[in-house]
Amino acid sequence: MNNIFDSHAHYTDSAFDNDRHPLLASLPKAGVCGIINCGTDIKDSKESVLLSHKYDFMYAAAGIHPHEASKTKNCYLAQLSELLADKKVVAIGEIGLDYHYDFSPREVQKRLFDEQLRLAKKFSLPVIIHNRKAHADTLEILKEHKPAGVLHCFSGSVEVLKEVLDLNMYIGLGGAVTFKNAKKVLAVAFAVPLDRLLIETDCPYMAPEPHRGERCNSSLIPFTAAKIAEIKNISVDEVLSVTARNAQRLFLQERYI
């Protein structure tokens, strides 16, 4: 197995401070061929870029997470632009809206979301979208900008899925598909076309069963792939191979049009 592509990870998180480099060095032997490490603010994005340069199979995304929107200084777009010029930065993310926690005022979240989507167009980069309980506003803004990209850790309904697919965007699914009573996610996993699907960990969070509650890492993706394979009645290897190709196409070949 050498076809695991983790489309969304956070290896700069403090949960990895004690063993980050030994763990990352071990992942290719576990079958990991690619990782997109996502930034949440300027500092984290800088650390993500630096980390990506240490591993050939790792790439970085730089962006401001909606939780951090109200803490962000006005100069952030210039700082992000500097990071986006780096050859290992392949996306803007993690960006979007979060109305579940509302850690930042919604109007501020929407302003930064809009600004970063404009920056993605300027740099011809795909985007990695965080959307939690903000489906209507997220879709409205995405329909305006029409970026290439993915809605990570997708939590919408099949109806929302169809609107995302109409935008020609990808759907990111992770360990939640293995959780008990995850009916909505299972319905989405069944409905999403294989050529629009990415697999992710969101590590150190969202470890799949039977490792739920543990620190997650990219080597656990086969558990998620196995559940999706069961739902779609195909092999685990096909799920991993197709989603790896999708991630490579989106992040390493496709650009904003």
PLY file of the C-alpha trace (Angstrom):
ply
format ascii 1.0
element vertex 257
property float x
property float y
property float z
element edge 256
property int vertex1
property int vertex2
end_header
0.00 0.00 0.00
1.47 3.35 -1.06
-1.62 5.33 -2.07
-2.77 7.12 1.09
-3.17 10.85 0.45
-4.27 12.81 3.52
-5.93 15.92 2.10
-6.24 17.74 5.44
-3.92 17.52 8.45
-2.57 19.72 11.24
0.87 18.34 12.10
1.91 21.73 13.50
-0.56 21.17 16.35
0.96 20.93 19.84
-0.38 17.37 20.10
2.60 16.34 17.95
5.29 18.30 19.80
6.84 15.25 21.46
7.24 13.03 18.39
6.39 15.07 15.28
9.43 14.24 13.18
9.75 10.52 14.03
6.04 10.13 13.27
6.20 11.96 9.94
9.32 10.07 8.92
7.49 6.78 9.52
4.42 7.59 7.42
5.73 6.61 3.96
6.37 3.11 5.27
2.71 3.06 6.32
1.67 3.84 2.75
1.30 7.62 2.92
2.17 9.26 -0.39
0.90 12.77 0.27
-0.26 15.17 2.99
-1.73 18.67 2.82
-0.87 20.39 6.10
-3.28 23.24 6.73
-2.65 26.56 8.46
-5.08 28.26 10.83
-3.44 31.68 11.21
-0.31 33.45 9.99
2.01 31.89 12.59
0.63 28.40 12.06
0.74 28.82 8.28
4.42 29.82 8.45
5.16 26.75 10.56
3.23 24.58 8.11
5.32 25.87 5.20
8.57 25.24 7.07
7.44 21.73 7.99
6.47 20.94 4.40
10.02 21.62 3.25
11.33 18.85 5.47
9.30 16.10 3.76
8.94 15.51 0.03
5.44 14.04 0.48
4.09 17.01 2.46
2.59 20.21 1.07
1.25 23.25 2.86
-1.92 25.32 2.80
-1.86 28.83 4.26
-4.89 30.69 5.54
-6.92 32.17 8.39
-9.41 29.83 10.07
-12.76 31.47 10.96
-12.02 30.95 14.67
-9.02 33.28 14.27
-10.75 35.92 12.13
-11.29 38.52 14.86
-7.67 38.25 16.05
-6.22 38.87 12.60
-4.39 42.11 11.84
-5.11 44.19 8.75
-1.74 43.30 7.26
-2.61 39.60 7.03
-3.23 39.62 3.28
0.29 40.87 2.60
1.68 38.25 4.99
-0.36 35.50 3.33
0.77 36.65 -0.09
4.40 36.18 0.92
3.66 32.62 2.01
1.72 31.79 -1.16
4.80 32.49 -3.25
6.48 29.43 -1.69
6.66 26.43 -4.03
5.38 24.02 -1.35
2.18 26.03 -0.75
-0.52 24.46 -2.90
-3.74 25.91 -1.44
-5.30 28.64 0.67
-6.78 27.13 3.80
-8.18 26.45 6.17
-10.70 29.23 5.52
-14.47 29.57 5.76
-17.28 30.06 8.25
-18.11 28.54 11.64
-21.48 29.43 13.16
-21.35 26.59 15.69
-18.81 28.20 18.00
-19.00 31.80 16.72
-15.52 32.56 18.12
-15.42 35.50 15.68
-18.31 37.80 14.69
-20.04 36.45 11.61
-19.53 39.61 9.56
-15.80 39.46 10.28
-15.72 35.79 9.31
-17.48 36.56 6.03
-15.17 39.46 5.23
-12.01 37.39 5.69
-13.55 34.49 3.79
-14.32 36.79 0.86
-10.88 38.40 0.96
-9.08 35.07 0.99
-11.16 33.74 -1.90
-10.12 36.81 -3.89
-6.52 36.09 -2.98
-6.94 32.49 -4.18
-8.08 33.79 -7.56
-5.11 36.17 -7.73
-2.64 33.32 -7.06
-4.58 30.68 -9.04
-4.75 28.40 -6.01
-7.49 26.03 -4.79
-9.10 26.60 -1.41
-9.77 24.37 1.61
-13.11 25.30 3.15
-14.24 24.98 6.77
-18.04 25.11 6.99
-19.84 24.37 10.23
-23.53 25.22 10.56
-23.09 27.98 7.98
-24.25 26.20 4.82
-26.36 29.01 3.35
-23.75 31.76 3.72
-20.90 29.45 2.67
-22.70 28.44 -0.52
-23.70 32.03 -1.31
-20.08 33.19 -1.09
-18.74 30.20 -3.01
-21.29 30.74 -5.79
-20.03 34.30 -6.12
-16.34 33.34 -6.39
-16.54 29.84 -7.94
-13.12 28.64 -6.70
-11.49 25.29 -7.21
-11.26 23.52 -3.88
-12.73 21.22 -1.28
-15.25 21.45 1.54
-13.30 19.62 4.21
-14.89 17.45 6.88
-18.18 17.82 5.03
-21.13 18.03 7.42
-23.95 19.05 5.10
-26.88 17.10 3.75
-27.10 15.33 0.40
-28.99 18.39 -0.86
-26.08 20.67 0.12
-23.71 18.13 -1.44
-25.47 18.53 -4.79
-24.99 22.31 -4.67
-21.29 21.85 -3.93
-20.94 19.40 -6.81
-22.64 21.91 -9.10
-19.74 24.25 -8.26
-17.33 21.51 -9.42
-15.77 21.35 -5.96
-14.55 18.33 -4.00
-15.90 16.79 -0.81
-13.55 15.85 2.04
-14.59 12.99 4.33
-12.77 11.73 7.39
-13.13 9.53 10.43
-16.71 10.65 11.10
-17.96 8.14 8.51
-16.96 5.37 10.92
-18.81 6.83 13.92
-22.01 5.29 15.21
-25.20 7.14 14.23
-23.36 9.09 11.50
-26.37 8.76 9.19
-26.01 12.05 7.34
-22.31 11.50 6.63
-22.99 7.96 5.45
-25.66 9.24 3.06
-23.16 11.76 1.67
-20.47 9.07 1.33
-22.91 6.98 -0.70
-24.01 9.89 -2.90
-20.71 11.63 -3.65
-19.16 10.58 -6.97
-15.76 8.94 -6.57
-14.11 11.53 -8.80
-15.18 14.32 -6.40
-14.08 12.63 -3.15
-11.05 13.33 -0.97
-10.10 11.50 2.24
-8.64 13.32 5.22
-7.78 12.94 8.87
-8.03 16.50 10.28
-5.41 15.08 12.63
-4.78 15.20 15.52
-8.60 15.19 15.66
-11.34 12.89 14.33
-9.60 9.52 14.60
-11.76 6.81 13.02
-13.16 3.79 14.82
-11.69 1.70 16.37
-9.28 4.50 17.39
-11.87 7.18 18.19
-10.68 9.39 21.03
-7.01 8.73 20.31
-4.62 11.14 18.60
-5.17 10.74 14.88
-2.51 10.54 12.17
-2.43 9.83 8.44
-1.72 6.10 8.83
-5.29 5.63 10.12
-6.92 6.66 6.85
-7.43 3.02 5.71
-10.11 2.66 8.42
-12.03 5.55 6.85
-11.41 4.17 3.36
-12.71 0.75 4.42
-16.03 2.24 5.55
-16.41 4.20 2.32
-15.52 1.08 0.33
-18.21 -0.85 2.19
-20.80 1.86 1.45
-19.90 2.04 -2.24
-19.34 -1.71 -2.64
-15.83 -1.33 -4.04
-12.38 -2.25 -2.77
-10.42 -0.27 -0.20
-7.55 -0.02 -2.67
-9.82 1.61 -5.24
-11.01 4.18 -2.70
-7.43 5.02 -1.73
-6.15 5.12 -5.31
-8.96 7.29 -6.65
-8.88 9.75 -3.75
-5.10 10.04 -4.03
-5.43 10.87 -7.72
-8.16 13.39 -6.93
-5.97 15.13 -4.35
-3.03 15.23 -6.74
-5.23 16.65 -9.47
-6.72 19.35 -7.23
-3.66 20.47 -5.31
-0.78 19.66 -7.63
-2.28 20.19 -11.09
-5.58 22.10 -11.05
-5.63 25.84 -10.53
-8.33 28.47 -10.08
-10.01 29.33 -13.38
0 1
1 2
2 3
3 4
4 5
5 6
6 7
7 8
8 9
9 10
10 11
11 12
12 13
13 14
14 15
15 16
16 17
17 18
18 19
19 20
20 21
21 22
22 23
23 24
24 25
25 26
26 27
27 28
28 29
29 30
30 31
31 32
32 33
33 34
34 35
35 36
36 37
37 38
38 39
39 40
40 41
41 42
42 43
43 44
44 45
45 46
46 47
47 48
48 49
49 50
50 51
51 52
52 53
53 54
54 55
55 56
56 57
57 58
58 59
59 60
60 61
61 62
62 63
63 64
64 65
65 66
66 67
67 68
68 69
69 70
70 71
71 72
72 73
73 74
74 75
75 76
76 77
77 78
78 79
79 80
80 81
81 82
82 83
83 84
84 85
85 86
86 87
87 88
88 89
89 90
90 91
91 92
92 93
93 94
94 95
95 96
96 97
97 98
98 99
99 100
100 101
101 102
102 103
103 104
104 105
105 106
106 107
107 108
108 109
109 110
110 111
111 112
112 113
113 114
114 115
115 116
116 117
117 118
118 119
119 120
120 121
121 122
122 123
123 124
124 125
125 126
126 127
127 128
128 129
129 130
130 131
131 132
132 133
133 134
134 135
135 136
136 137
137 138
138 139
139 140
140 141
141 142
142 143
143 144
144 145
145 146
146 147
147 148
148 149
149 150
150 151
151 152
152 153
153 154
154 155
155 156
156 157
157 158
158 159
159 160
160 161
161 162
162 163
163 164
164 165
165 166
166 167
167 168
168 169
169 170
170 171
171 172
172 173
173 174
174 175
175 176
176 177
177 178
178 179
179 180
180 181
181 182
182 183
183 184
184 185
185 186
186 187
187 188
188 189
189 190
190 191
191 192
192 193
193 194
194 195
195 196
196 197
197 198
198 199
199 200
200 201
201 202
202 203
203 204
204 205
205 206
206 207
207 208
208 209
209 210
210 211
211 212
212 213
213 214
214 215
215 216
216 217
217 218
218 219
219 220
220 221
221 222
222 223
223 224
224 225
225 226
226 227
227 228
228 229
229 230
230 231
231 232
232 233
233 234
234 235
235 236
236 237
237 238
238 239
239 240
240 241
241 242
242 243
243 244
244 245
245 246
246 247
247 248
248 249
249 250
250 251
251 252
252 253
253 254
254 255
255 256
